[in-house]
């Protein structure tokens, strides 16, 4: 591996941390009980609201997205409660397994990992529950393992069509600040997110955006919680504080990342991600390969999962790209291991970075012996030349 030049980190997260964010984090530690920190907290909580699309409380944890998964469940549910889950990919499965370990019952709708949640199945499952024993519907908005984005507004409409009171919980770890998302307008009760993808930070912060309905549920929920408890955090936040030692330097970085998103404008951020995703899919198809996602309504703006032809190993392609061109691509997870590789195109990312990424993928395919039309990069560049 050549040591010259920069490493291309093109996994679907953690993403590249912008220099502005890195510089913001390289600041002296301040008193996390003092007035400067209280001002930092206020600025961050206010800046997060438009990113989530909410006027409701947002809780920030010094944890990975896995912690925010647990917080969503333990704050709203009780032992033995049923949750409705969908087999859309690896991370949807992990959230379901967590629910089971916490003492919940998980009803699973099978899936092929190539489609998102079918809203019609949501209505059917909930309509078959007249006793309202299902207390929550768990959906991964953008499945990082597959590059498939479920249609949250249609899922909300499906829950309403069934006349069911179940909470809607949505994982936006790889979609927030990359793909359009509106917590309030879409009727989401708990939104789960992490810092290391569209928010352009290192791993270490996670979030719950919480509806009034979810806060009402938390008053009677009986799953054990202490560190994850929303209420002490919300109370402390009113004075700009946290009930534990916060991750001060990650919060510095978050303030800067939110400033960057505000400067670009969220609609422009979403459009940039969609444009890069379109260019990537054009390259994939011109190479003669297949995009894993089968429904064009569910194409991800954050990443593209590419199916390799029979007789070829996706991990060999990834290893070739890393060894010869110093670029990391995402591997296939779970049932997709060895069958797909994933191109991340989210976060702090521009046209030239995508052009370099796709050039590296094309060279890697050819070097690994995969039949690939070398005009794939041309197809992508033609798209990038248009606004």
Wavefront OBJ file of the C-alpha trace (Angstrom):
o trace
v 0.000 0.000 0.000
v 1.366 3.388 -0.980
v 1.731 5.855 1.874
v 1.397 8.840 -0.466
v -1.839 10.804 -0.627
v -4.938 10.442 1.498
v -6.783 7.281 2.402
v -10.221 7.097 0.797
v -12.631 6.026 3.528
v -15.691 5.062 1.504
v -17.439 2.770 3.923
v -20.997 3.845 4.840
v -19.746 5.242 8.135
v -17.956 6.332 10.126
v -17.455 8.948 7.442
v -14.650 11.413 6.873
v -14.551 14.096 9.568
v -14.184 17.574 8.005
v -11.169 19.673 8.940
v -13.487 22.312 10.380
v -14.944 19.781 12.792
v -11.533 18.404 13.739
v -10.280 21.914 14.478
v -13.368 22.665 16.552
v -12.687 19.578 18.652
v -9.063 20.634 19.250
v -10.046 23.086 21.971
v -9.351 23.262 25.684
v -11.654 21.419 28.033
v -14.114 23.644 29.846
v -16.114 23.230 33.042
v -19.132 21.120 32.126
v -21.017 22.736 35.018
v -20.183 26.284 33.979
v -21.911 28.961 31.914
v -19.844 28.443 28.742
v -20.860 24.818 28.621
v -24.510 25.717 29.269
v -24.379 27.993 26.232
v -22.816 25.186 24.160
v -25.626 22.833 25.164
v -28.301 25.363 24.287
v -26.767 26.022 20.863
v -26.508 22.305 20.078
v -30.036 21.411 21.129
v -31.433 24.295 19.110
v -29.290 23.432 16.096
v -30.378 19.793 16.136
v -34.096 20.600 15.831
v -34.191 21.396 12.101
v -31.913 18.439 11.320
v -34.410 16.052 12.921
v -37.345 18.136 11.745
v -38.801 18.531 15.213
v -39.773 21.006 17.887
v -39.875 18.164 20.446
v -37.079 17.290 22.917
v -33.887 15.673 21.623
v -31.764 13.693 24.060
v -28.005 13.386 23.419
v -26.067 10.408 24.781
v -22.298 9.778 24.931
v -22.822 6.450 23.159
v -23.027 4.733 19.801
v -26.291 4.292 17.927
v -26.731 0.980 19.738
v -27.184 2.916 22.963
v -29.868 5.076 21.364
v -31.660 1.897 20.209
v -31.768 0.716 23.811
v -32.874 4.095 25.090
v -35.812 4.135 22.673
v -37.001 0.756 23.917
v -36.429 1.000 27.660
v -38.009 4.432 28.004
v -41.316 3.445 26.398
v -41.962 -0.282 26.881
v -42.561 -2.859 29.608
v -41.494 -6.504 29.980
v -43.503 -8.765 27.694
v -44.659 -5.975 25.368
v -44.827 -6.906 21.691
v -42.924 -5.003 19.022
v -43.397 -5.347 15.264
v -40.101 -5.693 13.383
v -39.203 -6.056 9.710
v -36.407 -8.149 8.234
v -34.954 -5.451 5.998
v -31.279 -6.015 6.756
v -28.527 -6.668 9.267
v -29.182 -3.688 11.535
v -32.925 -4.232 11.652
v -32.078 -7.733 12.882
v -29.743 -6.439 15.575
v -32.383 -4.037 16.900
v -34.876 -6.906 17.018
v -32.386 -9.089 18.921
v -31.847 -6.301 21.427
v -35.581 -6.051 22.000
v -35.755 -9.768 22.727
v -32.805 -9.609 25.141
v -34.550 -6.787 26.991
v -37.570 -9.013 27.620
v -39.829 -7.904 24.776
v -41.668 -10.138 22.312
v -40.749 -9.475 18.683
v -43.117 -10.212 15.806
v -40.991 -10.412 12.670
v -42.152 -9.767 9.111
v -39.770 -11.718 6.805
v -37.935 -9.902 4.018
v -35.401 -10.463 1.268
v -32.997 -7.624 2.269
v -33.632 -6.045 -1.155
v -36.770 -4.129 -0.252
v -37.802 -1.801 2.538
v -40.810 -2.120 4.807
v -44.008 -2.766 2.853
v -46.641 -0.331 4.192
v -49.435 -2.744 3.243
v -47.918 -5.375 5.533
v -47.839 -2.824 8.345
v -51.570 -2.240 7.971
v -52.308 -5.961 7.725
v -50.281 -6.874 10.811
v -51.731 -4.125 12.951
v -55.295 -4.662 11.753
v -54.894 -8.266 12.940
v -54.165 -6.943 16.457
v -57.548 -5.639 17.679
v -56.389 -5.888 21.277
v -53.500 -3.499 20.559
v -50.947 -5.829 22.097
v -48.285 -4.501 19.697
v -46.853 -1.492 21.468
v -44.250 -0.307 18.955
v -43.307 -0.601 15.294
v -39.522 -0.648 14.743
v -38.248 0.533 11.349
v -34.749 1.211 10.040
v -35.133 4.191 7.726
v -31.961 3.600 5.725
v -30.597 0.076 6.120
v -26.812 0.492 6.108
v -26.228 -3.135 5.177
v -28.324 -3.002 2.000
v -28.675 0.561 0.722
v -32.477 0.352 0.945
v -34.522 3.261 2.345
v -37.969 2.529 3.770
v -40.765 5.011 3.068
v -41.549 6.422 6.517
v -44.517 8.678 5.585
v -46.274 5.693 3.974
v -45.545 3.555 7.023
v -47.037 6.235 9.291
v -50.106 6.327 7.046
v -50.337 2.526 7.227
v -50.336 2.601 11.037
v -53.042 5.250 10.987
v -55.070 3.277 8.430
v -55.128 0.349 10.848
v -56.354 2.656 13.621
v -53.574 1.329 15.839
v -51.945 3.240 18.735
v -48.508 1.586 18.444
v -45.499 3.875 18.728
v -43.440 4.382 15.571
v -39.698 4.139 16.250
v -37.283 4.895 13.422
v -33.529 4.307 13.159
v -31.945 7.133 11.128
v -28.315 6.325 11.914
v -27.285 6.329 8.233
v -29.925 8.716 6.922
v -30.058 11.734 9.234
v -28.483 14.797 7.572
v -28.134 12.811 4.331
v -31.653 11.777 3.277
v -34.793 13.837 3.787
v -36.259 13.186 7.224
v -39.036 14.946 9.182
v -39.712 13.619 12.677
v -42.750 15.792 13.400
v -44.367 15.931 9.972
v -44.037 12.176 9.498
v -45.520 11.344 12.896
v -42.508 9.516 14.302
v -42.514 8.888 18.039
v -38.835 8.089 18.663
v -36.060 8.824 16.187
v -32.712 7.123 16.782
v -29.515 8.607 15.337
v -25.727 8.580 15.656
v -22.947 11.101 15.154
v -20.631 9.269 12.774
v -22.393 9.446 9.411
v -24.359 12.390 8.023
v -23.453 14.499 11.046
v -19.772 14.138 10.023
v -18.407 13.433 13.518
v -16.399 10.589 14.966
v -18.440 7.859 16.666
v -19.455 8.543 20.238
v -22.700 10.526 20.297
v -26.214 9.221 19.766
v -29.654 10.753 19.910
v -33.339 10.214 20.602
v -35.888 12.695 19.274
v -39.033 12.143 21.323
v -42.707 12.859 20.607
v -45.217 13.832 23.267
v -46.840 10.416 22.835
v -43.522 8.700 23.548
v -42.965 10.860 26.621
v -46.423 9.862 27.875
v -45.523 6.196 27.353
v -42.319 6.667 29.357
v -44.322 7.543 32.462
v -45.718 4.005 32.732
v -42.967 1.996 31.015
v -41.465 -0.643 33.298
v -38.312 -1.807 31.558
v -35.341 -1.038 33.792
v -33.487 2.138 32.922
v -31.028 4.404 34.660
v -28.320 5.876 32.411
v -30.733 5.851 29.449
v -33.611 7.522 31.302
v -34.875 10.482 29.278
v -36.357 12.519 32.092
v -33.206 13.380 34.103
v -31.465 14.411 30.880
v -34.347 16.599 29.712
v -34.513 18.211 33.151
v -30.758 18.897 33.273
v -30.757 20.204 29.693
v -33.151 22.977 30.716
v -30.162 24.532 32.506
v -27.673 23.558 29.822
v -26.335 20.612 31.809
v -26.273 16.808 31.723
v -26.770 14.369 34.618
v -23.414 12.732 33.781
v -20.037 13.881 32.455
v -20.704 14.807 28.826
v -18.448 14.206 25.814
v -17.402 17.851 25.695
v -15.109 17.723 22.676
v -17.578 15.759 20.566
v -20.131 18.429 21.430
v -17.697 21.092 20.182
v -17.494 19.141 16.939
v -21.259 18.739 16.756
v -21.777 22.493 17.028
v -19.443 23.017 14.073
v -21.049 20.236 12.032
v -24.480 21.773 12.599
v -23.116 25.122 11.432
v -21.868 23.471 8.229
v -25.259 21.889 7.575
v -26.982 25.219 8.185
v -24.644 27.019 5.780
v -25.293 24.535 2.986
v -29.004 24.230 3.789
v -30.678 20.903 4.460
v -32.535 20.730 1.104
v -29.194 21.221 -0.661
v -27.597 18.542 1.538
v -30.341 16.067 0.662
v -30.118 16.939 -3.044
v -26.330 16.512 -3.058
v -26.628 13.042 -1.588
v -29.302 12.020 -4.092
v -27.205 13.318 -6.988
v -24.146 11.370 -5.882
v -26.273 8.261 -5.412
v -27.647 8.611 -8.945
v -24.152 8.951 -10.403
v -23.009 5.883 -8.479
v -25.909 3.754 -9.708
v -25.238 4.848 -13.296
v -21.643 3.658 -12.952
v -22.701 0.358 -11.389
v -25.138 -0.412 -14.177
v -22.696 0.576 -16.915
v -20.134 -1.750 -15.354
v -22.703 -4.491 -15.902
v -23.323 -5.036 -12.201
v -26.509 -4.977 -10.141
v -27.635 -2.603 -7.411
v -28.888 -4.638 -4.459
v -31.961 -2.445 -3.892
v -34.724 -3.505 -6.280
v -37.283 -0.720 -5.829
v -36.293 2.650 -7.264
v -38.507 4.364 -4.679
v -36.197 2.960 -2.007
v -32.758 3.782 -3.466
v -30.494 5.129 -0.752
v -28.868 8.526 -0.978
v -26.249 7.482 1.590
v -24.745 4.345 0.093
v -24.995 1.886 -2.754
v -24.701 -1.878 -2.211
v -23.363 -3.634 -5.334
v -23.996 -7.318 -6.087
v -20.960 -9.090 -7.568
v -21.414 -11.728 -10.288
v -21.491 -15.410 -9.415
v -18.001 -16.846 -9.169
v -16.526 -13.636 -7.750
v -15.872 -12.641 -4.150
v -16.820 -9.144 -3.059
v -14.264 -9.260 -0.263
v -11.493 -10.023 -2.747
v -12.485 -6.928 -4.710
v -12.430 -4.858 -1.531
v -9.019 -6.253 -0.561
v -7.634 -5.431 -4.009
v -8.922 -1.858 -3.844
v -7.448 -1.380 -0.365
v -4.060 -2.893 -1.190
v -3.510 -1.167 -4.522
v -5.372 2.129 -4.187
v -5.657 2.718 -0.439
v -9.450 2.898 -0.388
v -11.797 1.193 2.053
v -15.194 -0.051 0.867
v -17.924 -1.572 3.020
v -18.291 -5.340 3.043
v -21.392 -7.471 2.955
v -22.910 -8.165 6.378
v -24.733 -11.282 7.499
v -26.309 -13.165 4.617
v -24.663 -10.743 2.174
v -21.069 -11.526 3.221
v -18.904 -12.028 0.154
v -21.799 -11.240 -2.173
v -21.873 -7.451 -2.088
v -19.636 -4.500 -1.452
v -20.946 -1.141 -0.293
v -19.906 2.284 -1.550
v -20.491 5.037 0.985
v -21.270 8.457 -0.500
v -22.461 10.416 2.496
v -21.342 13.125 4.839
v -18.614 15.594 3.881
v -18.419 14.529 0.235
v -18.214 16.303 -3.121
v -18.141 15.545 -6.851
v -14.383 15.073 -7.140
v -14.340 12.754 -4.133
v -17.055 10.642 -5.759
v -15.167 10.628 -9.076
v -12.055 9.373 -7.296
v -14.061 6.777 -5.390
v -15.722 5.344 -8.484
v -12.426 5.344 -10.370
v -10.922 3.267 -7.599
v -13.857 0.848 -7.651
v -13.602 0.462 -11.432
v -9.869 -0.216 -11.293
v -10.450 -2.689 -8.475
v -13.122 -4.588 -10.395
v -10.883 -4.953 -13.416
v -7.840 -5.891 -11.337
v -9.884 -8.529 -9.489
v -10.954 -10.099 -12.785
v -14.582 -8.970 -12.703
v -15.952 -8.262 -16.199
v -16.711 -4.536 -16.024
v -17.324 -2.061 -18.798
v -14.675 0.647 -18.271
v -17.112 3.320 -19.404
v -18.814 3.068 -16.008
v -16.840 6.042 -14.726
v -17.838 7.995 -17.835
v -21.518 7.444 -17.078
v -20.992 8.796 -13.573
v -19.024 11.809 -14.766
v -21.723 12.700 -17.275
v -24.191 12.841 -14.394
v -21.845 14.887 -12.230
v -21.419 17.454 -14.996
v -25.097 18.311 -14.610
v -26.447 20.156 -11.566
l 1 2 3 4 5 6 7 8 9 10 11 12 13 14 15 16 17 18 19 20 21 22 23 24 25 26 27 28 29 30 31 32 33 34 35 36 37 38 39 40 41 42 43 44 45 46 47 48 49 50 51 52 53 54 55 56 57 58 59 60 61 62 63 64 65 66 67 68 69 70 71 72 73 74 75 76 77 78 79 80 81 82 83 84 85 86 87 88 89 90 91 92 93 94 95 96 97 98 99 100 101 102 103 104 105 106 107 108 109 110 111 112 113 114 115 116 117 118 119 120 121 122 123 124 125 126 127 128 129 130 131 132 133 134 135 136 137 138 139 140 141 142 143 144 145 146 147 148 149 150 151 152 153 154 155 156 157 158 159 160 161 162 163 164 165 166 167 168 169 170 171 172 173 174 175 176 177 178 179 180 181 182 183 184 185 186 187 188 189 190 191 192 193 194 195 196 197 198 199 200 201 202 203 204 205 206 207 208 209 210 211 212 213 214 215 216 217 218 219 220 221 222 223 224 225 226 227 228 229 230 231 232 233 234 235 236 237 238 239 240 241 242 243 244 245 246 247 248 249 250 251 252 253 254 255 256 257 258 259 260 261 262 263 264 265 266 267 268 269 270 271 272 273 274 275 276 277 278 279 280 281 282 283 284 285 286 287 288 289 290 291 292 293 294 295 296 297 298 299 300 301 302 303 304 305 306 307 308 309 310 311 312 313 314 315 316 317 318 319 320 321 322 323 324 325 326 327 328 329 330 331 332 333 334 335 336 337 338 339 340 341 342 343 344 345 346 347 348 349 350 351 352 353 354 355 356 357 358 359 360 361 362 363 364 365 366 367 368 369 370 371 372 373 374 375 376 377 378 379 380 381 382 383 384 385 386 387
